[in-house]
């Protein structure tokens, strides 16, 4: 079951490559040594830890990139940003995607 918290902080990463939803979820899960939960549903997610998880905003049919990777934390905004930077590094190591943070580093 997807994490449910009253307060969740979000740090967004932007992927500037055209990637379909299935490939994006699988690539991010593999890069983060995790699995896709609730695959085949409208709201798949990837657990990073007990306090952090990833959800994705995939461009709709006909829309150009970017793909938004939202890294959520129930701890703090800074924690979400640190975790997002870790995900960015993991993606840079395991994919050819161009990924940038959508927040001040």
Jmol script that loads the backbone (N, CA, C; Angstrom):
load data "model"
ATOM      1  N   UNK A   1       0.839  -1.188   0.000  1.00  0.00           N
ATOM      2  CA  UNK A   1       0.000   0.000   0.000  1.00  0.00           C
ATOM      3  C   UNK A   1       0.880   1.246   0.000  1.00  0.00           C
ATOM      4  N   UNK A   2       0.489   2.209  -0.807  1.00  0.00           N
ATOM      5  CA  UNK A   2       1.228   3.453  -0.909  1.00  0.00           C
ATOM      6  C   UNK A   2       1.209   4.193   0.416  1.00  0.00           C
ATOM      7  N   UNK A   3       2.353   4.838   0.791  1.00  0.00           N
ATOM      8  CA  UNK A   3       2.395   5.585   2.048  1.00  0.00           C
ATOM      9  C   UNK A   3       1.332   6.678   2.087  1.00  0.00           C
ATOM     10  N   UNK A   4       0.717   6.842   3.224  1.00  0.00           N
ATOM     11  CA  UNK A   4      -0.294   7.879   3.434  1.00  0.00           C
ATOM     12  C   UNK A   4       0.098   8.685   4.662  1.00  0.00           C
ATOM     13  N   UNK A   5       0.442   9.929   4.462  1.00  0.00           N
ATOM     14  CA  UNK A   5       0.834  10.794   5.560  1.00  0.00           C
ATOM     15  C   UNK A   5       0.070  12.103   5.457  1.00  0.00           C
ATOM     16  N   UNK A   6      -0.202  12.722   6.611  1.00  0.00           N
ATOM     17  CA  UNK A   6      -0.881  14.016   6.614  1.00  0.00           C
ATOM     18  C   UNK A   6      -0.007  15.078   5.959  1.00  0.00           C
ATOM     19  N   UNK A   7       1.304  14.993   6.210  1.00  0.00           N
ATOM     20  CA  UNK A   7       2.242  15.946   5.652  1.00  0.00           C
ATOM     21  C   UNK A   7       3.329  15.197   4.909  1.00  0.00           C
ATOM     22  N   UNK A   8       3.488  15.511   3.643  1.00  0.00           N
ATOM     23  CA  UNK A   8       4.562  14.939   2.846  1.00  0.00           C
ATOM     24  C   UNK A   8       5.251  16.074   2.101  1.00  0.00           C
ATOM     25  N   UNK A   9       6.555  16.044   2.131  1.00  0.00           N
ATOM     26  CA  UNK A   9       7.366  17.043   1.456  1.00  0.00           C
ATOM     27  C   UNK A   9       7.816  16.447   0.124  1.00  0.00           C
ATOM     28  N   UNK A  10       7.901  17.278  -0.894  1.00  0.00           N
ATOM     29  CA  UNK A  10       8.205  16.782  -2.233  1.00  0.00           C
ATOM     30  C   UNK A  10       9.369  17.542  -2.855  1.00  0.00           C
ATOM     31  N   UNK A  11      10.299  16.799  -3.451  1.00  0.00           N
ATOM     32  CA  UNK A  11      11.383  17.375  -4.249  1.00  0.00           C
ATOM     33  C   UNK A  11      11.293  16.724  -5.625  1.00  0.00           C
ATOM     34  N   UNK A  12      11.217  17.541  -6.656  1.00  0.00           N
ATOM     35  CA  UNK A  12      10.998  17.029  -8.005  1.00  0.00           C
ATOM     36  C   UNK A  12      12.273  17.035  -8.833  1.00  0.00           C
ATOM     37  N   UNK A  13      12.478  15.922  -9.530  1.00  0.00           N
ATOM     38  CA  UNK A  13      13.540  15.813 -10.523  1.00  0.00           C
ATOM     39  C   UNK A  13      12.873  15.831 -11.897  1.00  0.00           C
ATOM     40  N   UNK A  14      13.543  16.431 -12.867  1.00  0.00           N
ATOM     41  CA  UNK A  14      13.004  16.524 -14.213  1.00  0.00           C
ATOM     42  C   UNK A  14      13.896  15.730 -15.161  1.00  0.00           C
ATOM     43  N   UNK A  15      13.284  14.790 -15.885  1.00  0.00           N
ATOM     44  CA  UNK A  15      13.983  14.000 -16.895  1.00  0.00           C
ATOM     45  C   UNK A  15      13.650  14.625 -18.244  1.00  0.00           C
ATOM     46  N   UNK A  16      14.682  15.009 -18.979  1.00  0.00           N
ATOM     47  CA  UNK A  16      14.487  15.720 -20.237  1.00  0.00           C
ATOM     48  C   UNK A  16      14.513  14.800 -21.455  1.00  0.00           C
ATOM     49  N   UNK A  17      14.375  13.508 -21.235  1.00  0.00           N
ATOM     50  CA  UNK A  17      14.344  12.539 -22.323  1.00  0.00           C
ATOM     51  C   UNK A  17      12.922  12.002 -22.463  1.00  0.00           C
ATOM     52  N   UNK A  18      12.587  11.549 -23.657  1.00  0.00           N
ATOM     53  CA  UNK A  18      11.285  10.923 -23.872  1.00  0.00           C
ATOM     54  C   UNK A  18      11.355   9.487 -23.361  1.00  0.00           C
ATOM     55  N   UNK A  19      10.563   9.175 -22.348  1.00  0.00           N
ATOM     56  CA  UNK A  19      10.550   7.848 -21.735  1.00  0.00           C
ATOM     57  C   UNK A  19       9.100   7.465 -21.480  1.00  0.00           C
ATOM     58  N   UNK A  20       8.716   6.214 -21.834  1.00  0.00           N
ATOM     59  CA  UNK A  20       7.340   5.810 -21.540  1.00  0.00           C
ATOM     60  C   UNK A  20       7.219   5.399 -20.070  1.00  0.00           C
ATOM     61  N   UNK A  21       5.994   5.304 -19.605  1.00  0.00           N
ATOM     62  CA  UNK A  21       5.730   5.089 -18.180  1.00  0.00           C
ATOM     63  C   UNK A  21       6.314   3.780 -17.656  1.00  0.00           C
ATOM     64  N   UNK A  22       6.117   2.701 -18.377  1.00  0.00           N
ATOM     65  CA  UNK A  22       6.608   1.400 -17.909  1.00  0.00           C
ATOM     66  C   UNK A  22       8.123   1.402 -17.824  1.00  0.00           C
ATOM     67  N   UNK A  23       8.782   1.894 -18.864  1.00  0.00           N
ATOM     68  CA  UNK A  23      10.247   1.939 -18.858  1.00  0.00           C
ATOM     69  C   UNK A  23      10.773   2.871 -17.780  1.00  0.00           C
ATOM     70  N   UNK A  24      10.113   4.009 -17.593  1.00  0.00           N
ATOM     71  CA  UNK A  24      10.554   4.960 -16.573  1.00  0.00           C
ATOM     72  C   UNK A  24      10.465   4.357 -15.178  1.00  0.00           C
ATOM     73  N   UNK A  25       9.336   3.738 -14.870  1.00  0.00           N
ATOM     74  CA  UNK A  25       9.180   3.123 -13.547  1.00  0.00           C
ATOM     75  C   UNK A  25      10.220   2.031 -13.328  1.00  0.00           C
ATOM     76  N   UNK A  26      10.400   1.165 -14.324  1.00  0.00           N
ATOM     77  CA  UNK A  26      11.365   0.079 -14.193  1.00  0.00           C
ATOM     78  C   UNK A  26      12.789   0.607 -14.049  1.00  0.00           C
ATOM     79  N   UNK A  27      13.150   1.625 -14.831  1.00  0.00           N
ATOM     80  CA  UNK A  27      14.508   2.174 -14.776  1.00  0.00           C
ATOM     81  C   UNK A  27      14.796   2.837 -13.433  1.00  0.00           C
ATOM     82  N   UNK A  28      13.830   3.579 -12.920  1.00  0.00           N
ATOM     83  CA  UNK A  28      14.022   4.238 -11.626  1.00  0.00           C
ATOM     84  C   UNK A  28      14.099   3.202 -10.507  1.00  0.00           C
ATOM     85  N   UNK A  29      13.222   2.216 -10.530  1.00  0.00           N
ATOM     86  CA  UNK A  29      13.258   1.165  -9.501  1.00  0.00           C
ATOM     87  C   UNK A  29      14.589   0.422  -9.535  1.00  0.00           C
ATOM     88  N   UNK A  30      15.065   0.085 -10.713  1.00  0.00           N
ATOM     89  CA  UNK A  30      16.342  -0.610 -10.839  1.00  0.00           C
ATOM     90  C   UNK A  30      17.489   0.255 -10.345  1.00  0.00           C
ATOM     91  N   UNK A  31      17.506   1.520 -10.729  1.00  0.00           N
ATOM     92  CA  UNK A  31      18.567   2.435 -10.299  1.00  0.00           C
ATOM     93  C   UNK A  31      18.598   2.602  -8.782  1.00  0.00           C
ATOM     94  N   UNK A  32      17.416   2.534  -8.161  1.00  0.00           N
ATOM     95  CA  UNK A  32      17.305   2.736  -6.709  1.00  0.00           C
ATOM     96  C   UNK A  32      17.295   1.422  -5.931  1.00  0.00           C
ATOM     97  N   UNK A  33      17.508   0.309  -6.630  1.00  0.00           N
ATOM     98  CA  UNK A  33      17.507  -1.011  -6.003  1.00  0.00           C
ATOM     99  C   UNK A  33      16.201  -1.246  -5.243  1.00  0.00           C
ATOM    100  N   UNK A  34      15.096  -0.972  -5.922  1.00  0.00           N
ATOM    101  CA  UNK A  34      13.771  -1.124  -5.328  1.00  0.00           C
ATOM    102  C   UNK A  34      12.856  -1.803  -6.344  1.00  0.00           C
ATOM    103  N   UNK A  35      11.569  -1.786  -6.062  1.00  0.00           N
ATOM    104  CA  UNK A  35      10.580  -2.372  -6.965  1.00  0.00           C
ATOM    105  C   UNK A  35       9.414  -1.396  -7.134  1.00  0.00           C
ATOM    106  N   UNK A  36       8.678  -1.581  -8.210  1.00  0.00           N
ATOM    107  CA  UNK A  36       7.483  -0.779  -8.448  1.00  0.00           C
ATOM    108  C   UNK A  36       6.325  -1.434  -7.706  1.00  0.00           C
ATOM    109  N   UNK A  37       5.671  -0.670  -6.864  1.00  0.00           N
ATOM    110  CA  UNK A  37       4.483  -1.141  -6.148  1.00  0.00           C
ATOM    111  C   UNK A  37       3.240  -0.607  -6.846  1.00  0.00           C
ATOM    112  N   UNK A  38       2.169  -1.364  -6.782  1.00  0.00           N
ATOM    113  CA  UNK A  38       0.901  -0.992  -7.413  1.00  0.00           C
ATOM    114  C   UNK A  38       1.049  -0.783  -8.918  1.00  0.00           C
ATOM    115  N   UNK A  39       1.953  -1.578  -9.543  1.00  0.00           N
ATOM    116  CA  UNK A  39       2.092  -1.461 -10.993  1.00  0.00           C
ATOM    117  C   UNK A  39       0.781  -1.891 -11.640  1.00  0.00           C
ATOM    118  N   UNK A  40       0.479  -1.327 -12.760  1.00  0.00           N
ATOM    119  CA  UNK A  40      -0.775  -1.628 -13.441  1.00  0.00           C
ATOM    120  C   UNK A  40      -1.958  -0.855 -12.887  1.00  0.00           C
ATOM    121  N   UNK A  41      -1.706   0.029 -11.925  1.00  0.00           N
ATOM    122  CA  UNK A  41      -2.764   0.880 -11.381  1.00  0.00           C
ATOM    123  C   UNK A  41      -2.491   2.323 -11.801  1.00  0.00           C
ATOM    124  N   UNK A  42      -3.424   3.222 -11.577  1.00  0.00           N
ATOM    125  CA  UNK A  42      -3.186   4.625 -11.939  1.00  0.00           C
ATOM    126  C   UNK A  42      -2.120   5.314 -11.077  1.00  0.00           C
ATOM    127  N   UNK A  43      -1.784   4.714  -9.918  1.00  0.00           N
ATOM    128  CA  UNK A  43      -0.842   5.370  -9.016  1.00  0.00           C
ATOM    129  C   UNK A  43       0.289   4.437  -8.568  1.00  0.00           C
ATOM    130  N   UNK A  44       1.148   4.020  -9.495  1.00  0.00           N
ATOM    131  CA  UNK A  44       2.293   3.212  -9.078  1.00  0.00           C
ATOM    132  C   UNK A  44       3.282   4.081  -8.301  1.00  0.00           C
ATOM    133  N   UNK A  45       4.070   3.458  -7.458  1.00  0.00           N
ATOM    134  CA  UNK A  45       5.047   4.177  -6.662  1.00  0.00           C
ATOM    135  C   UNK A  45       6.230   3.265  -6.370  1.00  0.00           C
ATOM    136  N   UNK A  46       7.320   3.858  -5.939  1.00  0.00           N
ATOM    137  CA  UNK A  46       8.561   3.130  -5.645  1.00  0.00           C
ATOM    138  C   UNK A  46       9.015   3.528  -4.247  1.00  0.00           C
ATOM    139  N   UNK A  47       9.167   2.557  -3.368  1.00  0.00           N
ATOM    140  CA  UNK A  47       9.640   2.832  -2.010  1.00  0.00           C
ATOM    141  C   UNK A  47      11.148   3.004  -2.019  1.00  0.00           C
ATOM    142  N   UNK A  48      11.615   4.026  -1.291  1.00  0.00           N
ATOM    143  CA  UNK A  48      13.051   4.200  -1.075  1.00  0.00           C
ATOM    144  C   UNK A  48      13.422   3.795   0.343  1.00  0.00           C
ATOM    145  N   UNK A  49      12.547   4.096   1.287  1.00  0.00           N
ATOM    146  CA  UNK A  49      12.738   3.727   2.695  1.00  0.00           C
ATOM    147  C   UNK A  49      11.378   3.815   3.374  1.00  0.00           C
ATOM    148  N   UNK A  50      11.373   3.639   4.677  1.00  0.00           N
ATOM    149  CA  UNK A  50      10.107   3.734   5.417  1.00  0.00           C
ATOM    150  C   UNK A  50       9.540   5.155   5.373  1.00  0.00           C
ATOM    151  N   UNK A  51      10.401   6.132   5.069  1.00  0.00           N
ATOM    152  CA  UNK A  51       9.981   7.526   5.112  1.00  0.00           C
ATOM    153  C   UNK A  51      10.023   8.235   3.762  1.00  0.00           C
ATOM    154  N   UNK A  52      10.472   7.550   2.712  1.00  0.00           N
ATOM    155  CA  UNK A  52      10.572   8.190   1.401  1.00  0.00           C
ATOM    156  C   UNK A  52      10.073   7.278   0.291  1.00  0.00           C
ATOM    157  N   UNK A  53       9.461   7.884  -0.713  1.00  0.00           N
ATOM    158  CA  UNK A  53       8.955   7.129  -1.851  1.00  0.00           C
ATOM    159  C   UNK A  53       8.927   8.029  -3.082  1.00  0.00           C
ATOM    160  N   UNK A  54       8.768   7.400  -4.228  1.00  0.00           N
ATOM    161  CA  UNK A  54       8.759   8.111  -5.505  1.00  0.00           C
ATOM    162  C   UNK A  54       7.422   7.891  -6.202  1.00  0.00           C
ATOM    163  N   UNK A  55       6.917   8.957  -6.790  1.00  0.00           N
ATOM    164  CA  UNK A  55       5.782   8.890  -7.698  1.00  0.00           C
ATOM    165  C   UNK A  55       6.192   9.644  -8.953  1.00  0.00           C
ATOM    166  N   UNK A  56       5.577   9.325 -10.089  1.00  0.00           N
ATOM    167  CA  UNK A  56       5.961   9.968 -11.340  1.00  0.00           C
ATOM    168  C   UNK A  56       4.788  10.585 -12.051  1.00  0.00           C
ATOM    169  N   UNK A  57       5.053  11.724 -12.644  1.00  0.00           N
ATOM    170  CA  UNK A  57       4.093  12.390 -13.514  1.00  0.00           C
ATOM    171  C   UNK A  57       4.591  12.171 -14.932  1.00  0.00           C
ATOM    172  N   UNK A  58       3.917  11.285 -15.643  1.00  0.00           N
ATOM    173  CA  UNK A  58       4.300  10.939 -17.003  1.00  0.00           C
ATOM    174  C   UNK A  58       3.556  11.854 -17.968  1.00  0.00           C
ATOM    175  N   UNK A  59       4.240  12.427 -18.965  1.00  0.00           N
ATOM    176  CA  UNK A  59       3.520  13.230 -19.949  1.00  0.00           C
ATOM    177  C   UNK A  59       2.413  12.410 -20.607  1.00  0.00           C
ATOM    178  N   UNK A  60       1.307  13.037 -20.845  1.00  0.00           N
ATOM    179  CA  UNK A  60       0.193  12.361 -21.502  1.00  0.00           C
ATOM    180  C   UNK A  60       0.497  12.185 -22.987  1.00  0.00           C
ATOM    181  N   UNK A  61      -0.248  11.318 -23.648  1.00  0.00           N
ATOM    182  CA  UNK A  61      -0.028  11.022 -25.055  1.00  0.00           C
ATOM    183  C   UNK A  61       0.042  12.314 -25.870  1.00  0.00           C
ATOM    184  N   UNK A  62       1.095  12.418 -26.650  1.00  0.00           N
ATOM    185  CA  UNK A  62       1.260  13.573 -27.514  1.00  0.00           C
ATOM    186  C   UNK A  62       1.982  14.736 -26.867  1.00  0.00           C
ATOM    187  N   UNK A  63       2.162  14.685 -25.550  1.00  0.00           N
ATOM    188  CA  UNK A  63       2.885  15.754 -24.876  1.00  0.00           C
ATOM    189  C   UNK A  63       4.381  15.450 -24.914  1.00  0.00           C
ATOM    190  N   UNK A  64       5.202  16.470 -25.067  1.00  0.00           N
ATOM    191  CA  UNK A  64       6.643  16.252 -25.062  1.00  0.00           C
ATOM    192  C   UNK A  64       7.154  16.054 -23.638  1.00  0.00           C
ATOM    193  N   UNK A  65       8.411  15.566 -23.512  1.00  0.00           N
ATOM    194  CA  UNK A  65       8.997  15.520 -22.186  1.00  0.00           C
ATOM    195  C   UNK A  65       8.949  16.930 -21.619  1.00  0.00           C
ATOM    196  N   UNK A  66       9.085  17.178 -20.375  1.00  0.00           N
ATOM    197  CA  UNK A  66       9.821  16.322 -19.443  1.00  0.00           C
ATOM    198  C   UNK A  66       8.934  15.387 -18.625  1.00  0.00           C
ATOM    199  N   UNK A  67       9.602  14.443 -18.034  1.00  0.00           N
ATOM    200  CA  UNK A  67       9.014  13.510 -17.090  1.00  0.00           C
ATOM    201  C   UNK A  67       9.364  14.030 -15.699  1.00  0.00           C
ATOM    202  N   UNK A  68       8.389  14.116 -14.810  1.00  0.00           N
ATOM    203  CA  UNK A  68       8.639  14.581 -13.440  1.00  0.00           C
ATOM    204  C   UNK A  68       8.718  13.388 -12.505  1.00  0.00           C
ATOM    205  N   UNK A  69       9.819  13.308 -11.753  1.00  0.00           N
ATOM    206  CA  UNK A  69       9.993  12.283 -10.721  1.00  0.00           C
ATOM    207  C   UNK A  69       9.862  12.995  -9.385  1.00  0.00           C
ATOM    208  N   UNK A  70       8.787  12.721  -8.669  1.00  0.00           N
ATOM    209  CA  UNK A  70       8.538  13.354  -7.373  1.00  0.00           C
ATOM    210  C   UNK A  70       9.035  12.438  -6.267  1.00  0.00           C
ATOM    211  N   UNK A  71       9.987  12.952  -5.491  1.00  0.00           N
ATOM    212  CA  UNK A  71      10.531  12.210  -4.360  1.00  0.00           C
ATOM    213  C   UNK A  71       9.891  12.788  -3.106  1.00  0.00           C
ATOM    214  N   UNK A  72       9.132  11.960  -2.406  1.00  0.00           N
ATOM    215  CA  UNK A  72       8.405  12.388  -1.216  1.00  0.00           C
ATOM    216  C   UNK A  72       9.077  11.913   0.055  1.00  0.00           C
ATOM    217  N   UNK A  73       8.976  12.733   1.100  1.00  0.00           N
ATOM    218  CA  UNK A  73       9.471  12.380   2.425  1.00  0.00           C
ATOM    219  C   UNK A  73       8.443  12.823   3.456  1.00  0.00           C
ATOM    220  N   UNK A  74       8.275  12.019   4.489  1.00  0.00           N
ATOM    221  CA  UNK A  74       7.410  12.445   5.591  1.00  0.00           C
ATOM    222  C   UNK A  74       8.237  13.065   6.714  1.00  0.00           C
ATOM    223  N   UNK A  75       9.547  13.240   6.492  1.00  0.00           N
ATOM    224  CA  UNK A  75      10.451  13.772   7.521  1.00  0.00           C
ATOM    225  C   UNK A  75      10.575  15.291   7.416  1.00  0.00           C
ATOM    226  N   UNK A  76      11.056  15.771   6.261  1.00  0.00           N
ATOM    227  CA  UNK A  76      11.252  17.206   6.084  1.00  0.00           C
ATOM    228  C   UNK A  76      11.501  17.523   4.609  1.00  0.00           C
ATOM    229  N   UNK A  77      11.424  18.793   4.295  1.00  0.00           N
ATOM    230  CA  UNK A  77      11.725  19.248   2.944  1.00  0.00           C
ATOM    231  C   UNK A  77      13.186  18.952   2.590  1.00  0.00           C
ATOM    232  N   UNK A  78      14.089  19.223   3.522  1.00  0.00           N
ATOM    233  CA  UNK A  78      15.513  18.946   3.285  1.00  0.00           C
ATOM    234  C   UNK A  78      15.757  17.460   3.046  1.00  0.00           C
ATOM    235  N   UNK A  79      15.073  16.617   3.789  1.00  0.00           N
ATOM    236  CA  UNK A  79      15.220  15.169   3.609  1.00  0.00           C
ATOM    237  C   UNK A  79      14.754  14.758   2.214  1.00  0.00           C
ATOM    238  N   UNK A  80      13.646  15.313   1.752  1.00  0.00           N
ATOM    239  CA  UNK A  80      13.159  15.012   0.404  1.00  0.00           C
ATOM    240  C   UNK A  80      14.187  15.436  -0.640  1.00  0.00           C
ATOM    241  N   UNK A  81      14.798  16.600  -0.459  1.00  0.00           N
ATOM    242  CA  UNK A  81      15.798  17.090  -1.409  1.00  0.00           C
ATOM    243  C   UNK A  81      17.052  16.224  -1.416  1.00  0.00           C
ATOM    244  N   UNK A  82      17.515  15.830  -0.251  1.00  0.00           N
ATOM    245  CA  UNK A  82      18.694  14.961  -0.174  1.00  0.00           C
ATOM    246  C   UNK A  82      18.415  13.627  -0.846  1.00  0.00           C
ATOM    247  N   UNK A  83      17.246  13.071  -0.596  1.00  0.00           N
ATOM    248  CA  UNK A  83      16.882  11.807  -1.224  1.00  0.00           C
ATOM    249  C   UNK A  83      16.749  11.963  -2.739  1.00  0.00           C
ATOM    250  N   UNK A  84      16.204  13.084  -3.189  1.00  0.00           N
ATOM    251  CA  UNK A  84      16.075  13.341  -4.627  1.00  0.00           C
ATOM    252  C   UNK A  84      17.449  13.436  -5.277  1.00  0.00           C
ATOM    253  N   UNK A  85      18.396  14.071  -4.619  1.00  0.00           N
ATOM    254  CA  UNK A  85      19.748  14.155  -5.173  1.00  0.00           C
ATOM    255  C   UNK A  85      20.407  12.781  -5.237  1.00  0.00           C
ATOM    256  N   UNK A  86      20.099  11.930  -4.269  1.00  0.00           N
ATOM    257  CA  UNK A  86      20.604  10.549  -4.311  1.00  0.00           C
ATOM    258  C   UNK A  86      20.006   9.810  -5.516  1.00  0.00           C
ATOM    259  N   UNK A  87      18.710   9.990  -5.759  1.00  0.00           N
ATOM    260  CA  UNK A  87      18.059   9.369  -6.910  1.00  0.00           C
ATOM    261  C   UNK A  87      18.660   9.908  -8.204  1.00  0.00           C
ATOM    262  N   UNK A  88      18.893  11.217  -8.271  1.00  0.00           N
ATOM    263  CA  UNK A  88      19.501  11.820  -9.453  1.00  0.00           C
ATOM    264  C   UNK A  88      20.852  11.164  -9.751  1.00  0.00           C
ATOM    265  N   UNK A  89      21.683  11.016  -8.733  1.00  0.00           N
ATOM    266  CA  UNK A  89      22.986  10.376  -8.908  1.00  0.00           C
ATOM    267  C   UNK A  89      22.844   8.924  -9.376  1.00  0.00           C
ATOM    268  N   UNK A  90      21.895   8.203  -8.799  1.00  0.00           N
ATOM    269  CA  UNK A  90      21.667   6.810  -9.199  1.00  0.00           C
ATOM    270  C   UNK A  90      21.229   6.732 -10.662  1.00  0.00           C
ATOM    271  N   UNK A  91      20.389   7.662 -11.090  1.00  0.00           N
ATOM    272  CA  UNK A  91      19.931   7.666 -12.482  1.00  0.00           C
ATOM    273  C   UNK A  91      21.045   8.060 -13.444  1.00  0.00           C
ATOM    274  N   UNK A  92      21.886   9.003 -13.042  1.00  0.00           N
ATOM    275  CA  UNK A  92      23.010   9.394 -13.890  1.00  0.00           C
ATOM    276  C   UNK A  92      23.990   8.241 -14.073  1.00  0.00           C
ATOM    277  N   UNK A  93      24.104   7.383 -13.074  1.00  0.00           N
ATOM    278  CA  UNK A  93      25.011   6.240 -13.128  1.00  0.00           C
ATOM    279  C   UNK A  93      24.440   5.115 -13.981  1.00  0.00           C
ATOM    280  N   UNK A  94      23.131   4.931 -13.952  1.00  0.00           N
ATOM    281  CA  UNK A  94      22.544   3.742 -14.583  1.00  0.00           C
ATOM    282  C   UNK A  94      21.748   4.005 -15.863  1.00  0.00           C
ATOM    283  N   UNK A  95      21.551   5.270 -16.237  1.00  0.00           N
ATOM    284  CA  UNK A  95      20.802   5.574 -17.462  1.00  0.00           C
ATOM    285  C   UNK A  95      21.567   6.613 -18.277  1.00  0.00           C
ATOM    286  N   UNK A  96      21.069   6.905 -19.453  1.00  0.00           N
ATOM    287  CA  UNK A  96      21.637   7.974 -20.278  1.00  0.00           C
ATOM    288  C   UNK A  96      20.758   9.222 -20.215  1.00  0.00           C
ATOM    289  N   UNK A  97      19.853   9.248 -19.268  1.00  0.00           N
ATOM    290  CA  UNK A  97      18.927  10.365 -19.128  1.00  0.00           C
ATOM    291  C   UNK A  97      19.650  11.628 -18.685  1.00  0.00           C
ATOM    292  N   UNK A  98      19.113  12.767 -19.122  1.00  0.00           N
ATOM    293  CA  UNK A  98      19.554  14.059 -18.602  1.00  0.00           C
ATOM    294  C   UNK A  98      18.532  14.450 -17.538  1.00  0.00           C
ATOM    295  N   UNK A  99      18.993  14.508 -16.289  1.00  0.00           N
ATOM    296  CA  UNK A  99      18.104  14.745 -15.145  1.00  0.00           C
ATOM    297  C   UNK A  99      18.586  15.994 -14.398  1.00  0.00           C
ATOM    298  N   UNK A 100      17.640  16.865 -14.054  1.00  0.00           N
ATOM    299  CA  UNK A 100      17.983  18.061 -13.285  1.00  0.00           C
ATOM    300  C   UNK A 100      16.992  18.214 -12.124  1.00  0.00           C
ATOM    301  N   UNK A 101      17.471  18.770 -11.019  1.00  0.00           N
ATOM    302  CA  UNK A 101      16.544  19.034  -9.906  1.00  0.00           C
ATOM    303  C   UNK A 101      15.678  20.253 -10.229  1.00  0.00           C
ATOM    304  N   UNK A 102      14.436  20.207  -9.794  1.00  0.00           N
ATOM    305  CA  UNK A 102      13.514  21.332  -9.949  1.00  0.00           C
ATOM    306  C   UNK A 102      13.405  22.072  -8.619  1.00  0.00           C
ATOM    307  N   UNK A 103      14.542  22.214  -7.958  1.00  0.00           N
ATOM    308  CA  UNK A 103      14.631  22.917  -6.688  1.00  0.00           C
ATOM    309  C   UNK A 103      16.050  23.459  -6.558  1.00  0.00           C
ATOM    310  N   UNK A 104      16.248  24.413  -5.671  1.00  0.00           N
ATOM    311  CA  UNK A 104      17.562  25.007  -5.452  1.00  0.00           C
ATOM    312  C   UNK A 104      18.457  24.024  -4.699  1.00  0.00           C
ATOM    313  N   UNK A 105      19.644  23.851  -5.225  1.00  0.00           N
ATOM    314  CA  UNK A 105      20.602  22.916  -4.584  1.00  0.00           C
ATOM    315  C   UNK A 105      21.589  23.723  -3.763  1.00  0.00           C
TER     316      UNK A 105
END
end "model"
wireframe off; spacefill off
backbone 0.3
color backbone group
